[in-house]
Amino acid sequence: MAVALLSVFVIPMTEELGWSRGLFSGAVSLGGLCAVVVSPFLGRWLDRYGAGTLIAVSSLLTAILAGGLSLVSHPLAFYALYVPGRMIFAGPLELGIPTAISNWFIRRRPLGLAVDSAAKGAGLAVMPLVAQFIISGWDWRTAWIFLGVLTFIMGVIPSLALVARRPEDMGLEPDPWPQLKNGSEINTSGGEHSIGAQALSEVNFTVRQALRTRAFWILAVFSGAGLMVQAGISLHQVSHYIDQGIPAQFAALAAATFAVSQIFAGLIWSAMARRVSIRYLMCASAFVVAIGAISTSASQTMLTGIPAAATVGFGVGGLHLLIRLVWADYYGRENLGSIRGLTMSAQVGGQALGPILAGVLFDVTGGYQLPFTIFTVSAALAGLLVLTATPPRQPAPQLEISAV
C-alpha cells in the first residue's frame, strides 16, 4: 500500500474505471487520516507488548485487502479496501518497525534504521517495476493479487518468529555508548549530537514531559510538511511523466529510481548522524527534497526525470531516517511508542494531504506544476524551521515529584 507503488496503478485504474485522479488520490489521503486516529493507541500498545504481533496481524490484513483490490469496479469498493490498507501501512507498519529497531539499539541506532530504510528502498525500487511488468503483460488486477500473496509470505511468519519488544526482555542489553577505562565517554567529534555529548544513562521522557518541550512541536510540524511532499510527489511522479508522452514502462523508472536512491541515502545520512547535529542534517535533507521537487516539475523527459527522482529519493531517504532517529535520541526508548504514536498524527496527516492536494490541483489546472511548486516551498520552509529544534533537557526528578 506504499504510495510509490500505487503510482503505477494511477493511469491504468483511472482510465479503465473512468475515475478522476483527485478521486483516486482521495483514498490515499483518507487512509492517512484514519492512521492519524489509530496511531496514538498503537503507540501505547508498542510500549507494552512490542511490535511482533502488531506487524504480523497488519501484514495479514494488508495481504487480504490487496487481493480484494483486484476485484473492484466501483469507487466505494476501492475506498473500502484501499483506505484500511493505507491506514495499516501508514500506521502500524510505519510505527512498529522503526520503534522496534530504536528499542534494540542506542549507539548503532542510525545504522539499524539505515538498514531498515535500505530494505524498504530496495522493495520500493523493485516492486513498481514488477507491478508495471505484470500490468503490461496481464492487467492491474493480477498485479494486486501478486502483491497480496507476497505480503502474506514476507510479513506474517517472520514477524511472529523474530521480533521481540526490547533486548531486556530476553536478558540482553542494548549496545551502550563506548567508555574509556576511567569510565568517561569517548568523544568522537565534539558536536552537539556527538557520542561525547550524550549522557551515560539514556534519557527517557514521559509523554507529558515530551509535550512540554518546544522541540516536540517543531519536529511534528517538520514531519508533516516533509512527508506531505514525499507522498504527493511519489504518488504522482509516474503520472507526470506519462502526461509528457513517455511510455508507462519507462515512466515507472522514475518510481524505481526514487526508491533506489533511498537505499544509498539511508546509509549516507546514517554515517553522518553521529558526527553532525541531527537538526542540521534534517534541514539539509529538506532542502534536497525541495530541489528535487522543483526539478521534477520542470522535467519533461526521462533524461532529466531520472536525476530529479534520484534527488527527491535521496532527500526523502534522509527525512525518513532522521525523523525516526530524532525521536528516540531526543526522548529515549521507554515511552517511545506512545510519543511516536502522537507525532505520527502530524506525519501521517502530511502524507494524507500531499496526494489529494496534487490530485485536485491537477484536475483544476491540468498539470502538476502548481502542486510541485507548493511542495518545493513547503520543504524549504520546513528545513529552516527545524534548525530551531534544539535537543530538549529532561526535567530534574525532583521537579516531577513536586508537580505531582
C-alpha positions as CSV (number, residue, x, y, z in Angstrom):
1,M,0.0,0.0,0.0
2,A,3.0,2.3,-0.3
3,V,2.3,5.5,-2.2
4,A,5.3,5.0,-4.6
5,L,4.0,1.5,-5.5
6,L,0.5,2.8,-6.0
7,S,1.8,5.4,-8.5
8,V,2.0,2.7,-11.3
9,F,-1.7,1.9,-10.8
10,V,-2.9,5.5,-11.2
11,I,-3.2,5.6,-15.0
12,P,-4.5,2.0,-15.7
13,M,-7.1,2.1,-13.0
14,T,-8.4,5.6,-13.6
15,E,-8.5,5.1,-17.4
16,E,-10.3,1.7,-17.2
17,L,-12.7,2.7,-14.5
18,G,-13.3,6.3,-15.6
19,W,-12.2,7.9,-12.3
20,S,-10.5,11.3,-11.8
21,R,-7.1,11.4,-10.3
22,G,-8.5,13.5,-7.4
23,L,-10.9,10.7,-6.6
24,F,-8.2,8.1,-6.8
25,S,-5.8,10.2,-4.6
26,G,-8.5,10.7,-2.1
27,A,-8.2,7.1,-0.9
28,V,-4.6,7.7,0.0
29,S,-5.4,10.8,1.9
30,L,-8.4,9.2,3.7
31,G,-6.4,6.2,4.7
32,G,-3.8,8.5,6.1
33,L,-6.3,10.4,8.1
34,C,-7.6,7.1,9.6
35,A,-4.0,6.3,10.6
36,V,-3.9,9.6,12.4
37,V,-6.7,8.4,14.7
38,V,-5.3,4.9,15.5
39,S,-1.6,5.8,15.8
40,P,-1.7,7.1,19.5
41,F,-3.4,3.8,20.6
42,L,-0.9,1.8,18.7
43,G,2.0,3.6,20.3
44,R,0.9,2.6,23.8
45,W,0.5,-1.0,22.6
46,L,4.1,-1.0,21.3
47,D,5.5,0.3,24.6
48,R,3.6,-2.5,26.5
49,Y,3.7,-5.5,24.2
50,G,6.2,-4.9,21.4
51,A,5.9,-4.9,17.6
52,G,5.9,-8.6,16.6
53,T,2.3,-9.4,16.8
54,L,1.2,-6.0,15.5
55,I,3.3,-6.3,12.4
56,A,2.2,-9.9,11.7
57,V,-1.5,-9.0,12.0
58,S,-1.1,-5.9,10.0
59,S,0.7,-7.8,7.2
60,L,-2.1,-10.4,7.1
61,L,-4.8,-7.8,6.8
62,T,-2.9,-5.9,4.1
63,A,-2.5,-9.1,2.1
64,I,-6.2,-9.7,2.2
65,L,-7.1,-6.2,1.3
66,A,-4.6,-6.2,-1.6
67,G,-6.2,-9.3,-3.0
68,G,-9.6,-7.7,-2.7
69,L,-8.5,-4.7,-4.7
70,S,-8.2,-7.0,-7.7
71,L,-12.0,-7.2,-7.8
72,V,-13.0,-3.5,-7.5
73,S,-15.0,-1.8,-10.1
74,H,-16.8,1.0,-8.1
75,P,-15.1,3.8,-6.2
76,L,-16.8,2.8,-2.9
77,A,-15.3,-0.7,-3.2
78,F,-11.9,0.8,-3.9
79,Y,-12.2,3.1,-0.9
80,A,-13.5,0.3,1.4
81,L,-10.4,-1.8,0.6
82,Y,-7.6,0.7,0.0
83,V,-8.4,3.1,2.9
84,P,-7.9,0.5,5.6
85,G,-4.8,-0.9,3.7
86,R,-3.3,2.6,3.6
87,M,-4.2,3.1,7.3
88,I,-2.3,-0.1,8.2
89,F,0.7,0.8,6.1
90,A,0.9,4.4,7.4
91,G,0.1,3.5,11.0
92,P,1.1,0.0,12.4
93,L,3.8,-0.8,9.9
94,E,5.4,2.6,9.7
95,L,5.3,2.9,13.5
96,G,6.1,-0.6,14.5
97,I,9.3,-1.5,12.7
98,P,11.3,1.7,13.4
99,T,10.2,1.6,17.1
100,A,11.4,-2.0,17.4
101,I,14.8,-1.1,15.9
102,S,15.1,2.0,18.1
103,N,14.3,-0.1,21.2
104,W,17.0,-2.6,20.4
105,F,19.9,-0.1,19.6
106,I,21.3,3.0,21.1
107,R,24.8,3.6,19.7
108,R,24.2,1.8,16.5
109,R,20.6,3.1,16.1
110,P,21.5,5.2,13.0
111,L,22.9,2.1,11.3
112,G,19.9,-0.1,12.3
113,L,17.4,2.4,10.9
114,A,19.6,2.8,7.8
115,V,19.4,-0.9,7.2
116,D,15.6,-0.8,7.6
117,S,15.5,2.2,5.1
118,A,17.7,0.3,2.7
119,A,15.5,-2.8,2.8
120,K,12.3,-0.7,2.3
121,G,14.0,1.3,-0.5
122,A,15.0,-2.0,-2.2
123,G,11.4,-3.2,-2.1
124,L,10.1,0.1,-3.4
125,A,12.6,0.0,-6.2
126,V,11.8,-3.4,-7.4
127,M,8.0,-3.6,-6.8
128,P,6.9,-0.7,-9.0
129,L,8.8,-2.3,-11.9
130,V,7.4,-5.8,-11.1
131,A,3.9,-4.4,-10.8
132,Q,4.3,-2.4,-14.0
133,F,5.6,-5.6,-15.8
134,I,2.5,-7.6,-14.6
135,I,0.2,-4.7,-15.6
136,S,1.7,-4.6,-19.1
137,G,1.7,-8.3,-19.5
138,W,-1.6,-9.1,-17.9
139,D,-3.6,-6.4,-16.1
140,W,-3.7,-4.3,-12.9
141,R,-6.0,-6.8,-11.2
142,T,-3.4,-9.6,-11.5
143,A,-0.8,-7.2,-10.1
144,W,-2.9,-6.7,-6.9
145,I,-3.2,-10.4,-6.4
146,F,0.5,-10.9,-6.7
147,L,1.2,-8.1,-4.2
148,G,-1.3,-9.7,-1.7
149,V,0.4,-13.1,-1.9
150,L,3.9,-11.6,-1.5
151,T,2.8,-9.5,1.5
152,F,1.5,-12.6,3.3
153,I,4.7,-14.6,2.7
154,M,7.1,-11.9,3.7
155,G,5.2,-10.2,6.6
156,V,3.4,-12.7,8.8
157,I,5.6,-15.6,9.9
158,P,8.9,-13.7,10.1
159,S,7.4,-11.1,12.4
160,L,5.9,-13.6,14.8
161,A,9.1,-15.6,15.0
162,L,11.8,-12.9,15.1
163,V,10.6,-9.7,16.6
164,A,10.9,-9.1,20.4
165,R,10.0,-5.9,22.2
166,R,13.4,-4.9,23.8
167,P,16.7,-6.7,24.4
168,E,16.0,-6.5,28.1
169,D,13.0,-8.9,27.6
170,M,15.5,-11.5,26.5
171,G,18.1,-10.9,29.2
172,L,20.2,-8.8,26.9
173,E,21.4,-5.2,26.9
174,P,21.2,-2.6,24.1
175,D,24.5,-1.6,22.7
176,P,25.8,1.1,25.1
177,W,27.9,4.2,24.5
178,P,31.6,3.2,24.4
179,Q,33.6,4.1,27.6
180,L,37.2,4.6,28.4
181,K,38.8,2.7,31.3
182,N,38.3,5.6,33.7
183,G,34.6,5.5,33.0
184,S,34.4,8.6,30.8
185,E,32.7,8.5,27.4
186,I,34.5,8.5,24.1
187,N,34.1,11.8,22.3
188,T,34.2,11.2,18.6
189,S,33.5,14.6,17.3
190,G,32.6,17.2,20.0
191,G,29.4,18.3,18.1
192,E,26.0,18.9,19.6
193,H,24.8,15.4,18.7
194,S,28.1,13.5,19.1
195,I,28.6,10.5,21.2
196,G,30.5,12.5,23.7
197,A,27.6,14.9,24.1
198,Q,25.3,12.1,25.2
199,A,24.7,11.3,28.9
200,L,25.9,8.0,30.1
201,S,22.4,7.0,31.2
202,E,19.9,7.2,28.4
203,V,17.2,10.0,28.7
204,N,13.6,8.8,29.0
205,F,10.9,11.4,28.8
206,T,7.3,10.7,29.7
207,V,4.7,11.7,27.2
208,R,3.7,14.6,29.4
209,Q,7.3,15.8,29.6
210,A,7.8,15.5,25.8
211,L,4.6,17.5,25.1
212,R,6.0,20.4,27.2
213,T,9.2,20.7,25.0
214,R,9.4,23.1,22.1
215,A,11.3,20.5,20.0
216,F,8.3,18.1,20.1
217,W,6.1,20.6,18.3
218,I,8.7,21.7,15.8
219,L,9.6,18.2,14.9
220,A,5.9,17.3,14.5
221,V,5.4,20.2,12.1
222,F,8.6,19.3,10.2
223,S,7.5,15.7,9.9
224,G,4.1,16.7,8.5
225,A,5.5,19.1,6.0
226,G,8.3,17.0,4.8
227,L,6.3,13.8,4.3
228,M,3.5,15.8,2.6
229,V,6.0,16.5,-0.1
230,Q,7.2,12.9,-0.2
231,A,3.7,11.4,-0.5
232,G,2.5,13.9,-3.1
233,I,5.4,13.5,-5.4
234,S,5.8,9.8,-5.0
235,L,2.2,9.1,-6.0
236,H,2.0,11.5,-9.0
237,Q,5.5,11.4,-10.4
238,V,4.8,8.5,-12.8
239,S,1.6,10.1,-14.0
240,H,3.5,13.4,-14.5
241,Y,5.9,11.7,-17.0
242,I,3.2,9.7,-18.7
243,D,1.4,13.0,-19.3
244,Q,4.6,14.2,-21.1
245,G,4.2,11.4,-23.6
246,I,6.6,8.9,-22.0
247,P,5.6,5.2,-22.2
248,A,4.4,3.8,-18.9
249,Q,7.2,1.2,-18.7
250,F,9.9,4.0,-18.9
251,A,7.9,6.4,-16.6
252,A,7.9,3.6,-13.9
253,L,11.7,4.0,-13.9
254,A,11.1,7.3,-12.0
255,A,9.5,5.4,-9.1
256,A,12.2,2.8,-9.1
257,T,14.9,5.5,-9.2
258,F,13.2,7.3,-6.4
259,A,13.3,4.1,-4.3
260,V,16.8,3.1,-5.2
261,S,18.3,6.4,-4.2
262,Q,16.7,6.0,-0.8
263,I,18.8,2.9,-0.2
264,F,22.1,4.8,-0.6
265,A,20.6,7.8,1.1
266,G,19.9,5.9,4.4
267,L,23.5,4.7,4.5
268,I,25.0,8.1,3.8
269,W,22.8,10.1,6.2
270,S,23.3,7.5,8.9
271,A,27.1,7.8,8.6
272,M,26.8,11.5,9.3
273,A,24.2,11.1,12.1
274,R,26.7,10.7,14.9
275,R,29.1,13.4,13.7
276,V,26.8,16.2,12.7
277,S,23.9,17.8,14.7
278,I,20.8,15.9,13.6
279,R,18.8,19.1,13.2
280,Y,21.4,20.4,10.6
281,L,21.0,17.1,8.8
282,M,17.3,17.3,8.8
283,C,17.5,20.8,7.4
284,A,19.8,19.6,4.6
285,S,17.6,16.7,3.7
286,A,14.6,19.0,3.4
287,F,16.4,21.3,1.0
288,V,17.5,18.3,-1.1
289,V,13.8,17.3,-1.3
290,A,12.9,20.9,-2.3
291,I,15.5,20.9,-5.1
292,G,14.2,17.5,-6.3
293,A,10.5,18.7,-6.3
294,I,11.2,21.7,-8.4
295,S,13.4,19.6,-10.7
296,T,10.5,17.1,-11.1
297,S,8.1,19.9,-12.0
298,A,10.5,21.1,-14.8
299,S,11.3,17.7,-16.2
300,Q,9.6,16.6,-19.4
301,T,11.9,13.7,-20.4
302,M,13.5,10.8,-18.5
303,L,16.9,12.3,-19.2
304,T,16.1,15.0,-16.6
305,G,13.4,13.0,-14.8
306,I,15.8,10.3,-13.6
307,P,18.1,12.7,-11.8
308,A,15.1,14.6,-10.4
309,A,13.7,11.4,-9.0
310,A,17.1,10.4,-7.6
311,T,17.3,13.8,-5.9
312,V,13.9,13.6,-4.3
313,G,14.6,10.0,-3.2
314,F,17.9,10.9,-1.6
315,G,16.3,13.7,0.4
316,V,13.3,11.6,1.3
317,G,15.7,8.8,2.5
318,G,17.2,11.4,4.8
319,L,13.8,12.5,6.1
320,H,12.6,9.0,6.9
321,L,15.8,8.0,8.7
322,L,16.4,11.2,10.6
323,I,12.7,11.6,11.7
324,R,12.7,8.1,13.1
325,L,16.1,8.7,14.7
326,V,15.5,12.1,16.3
327,W,12.5,11.0,18.4
328,A,14.5,8.1,20.0
329,D,17.6,10.2,20.5
330,Y,15.7,13.2,22.0
331,Y,13.2,11.4,24.1
332,G,14.5,7.9,24.9
333,R,13.1,4.4,24.5
334,E,10.9,3.8,27.5
335,N,7.9,5.7,26.1
336,L,9.0,5.9,22.5
337,G,5.9,4.2,21.1
338,S,3.5,6.5,22.9
339,I,5.4,9.6,21.9
340,R,5.8,8.5,18.3
341,G,2.1,7.5,18.2
342,L,1.2,11.1,18.9
343,T,3.6,12.6,16.4
344,M,2.5,10.1,13.8
345,S,-0.7,12.1,13.6
346,A,1.2,15.1,12.1
347,Q,3.4,12.9,9.9
348,V,0.6,10.8,8.5
349,G,-1.6,13.9,8.2
350,G,1.0,15.4,5.9
351,Q,1.2,12.2,3.9
352,A,-2.6,12.3,3.6
353,L,-2.6,15.9,2.4
354,G,0.1,15.6,-0.3
355,P,-1.6,13.2,-2.7
356,I,-5.0,14.7,-2.6
357,L,-3.6,18.3,-2.9
358,A,-1.6,17.2,-6.0
359,G,-4.6,15.3,-7.5
360,V,-7.1,18.0,-7.0
361,L,-4.8,20.8,-8.4
362,F,-4.1,18.6,-11.4
363,D,-7.8,18.2,-12.1
364,V,-8.2,22.0,-11.8
365,T,-5.1,23.2,-13.7
366,G,-4.4,20.2,-16.0
367,G,-0.8,19.8,-14.8
368,Y,1.4,19.2,-11.8
369,Q,3.4,22.5,-11.9
370,L,1.4,24.3,-9.2
371,P,1.3,21.4,-6.6
372,F,5.0,20.6,-7.2
373,T,5.9,24.3,-6.7
374,I,3.9,24.3,-3.4
375,F,5.8,21.2,-2.3
376,T,9.1,22.9,-3.1
377,V,8.3,25.9,-0.9
378,S,6.9,23.7,1.9
379,A,10.1,21.6,2.1
380,A,12.3,24.6,2.1
381,L,10.4,26.3,4.9
382,A,10.3,23.1,7.0
383,G,14.1,22.9,6.6
384,L,14.5,26.4,8.0
385,L,12.1,25.7,10.9
386,V,13.8,22.5,12.1
387,L,17.0,24.4,12.8
388,T,15.3,25.8,15.9
389,A,14.6,22.2,17.3
390,T,17.5,22.0,19.8
391,P,17.7,18.9,22.0
392,P,15.3,19.2,25.0
393,R,16.5,18.9,28.6
394,Q,14.8,16.3,30.7
395,P,13.2,17.9,33.8
396,A,15.0,17.1,37.1
397,P,13.4,14.2,39.0
398,Q,12.6,16.4,42.0
399,L,10.6,18.8,39.7
400,E,8.4,15.9,38.6
401,I,7.8,14.7,42.2
402,S,6.8,18.2,43.3
403,A,4.5,18.6,40.4
404,V,2.6,15.5,41.5
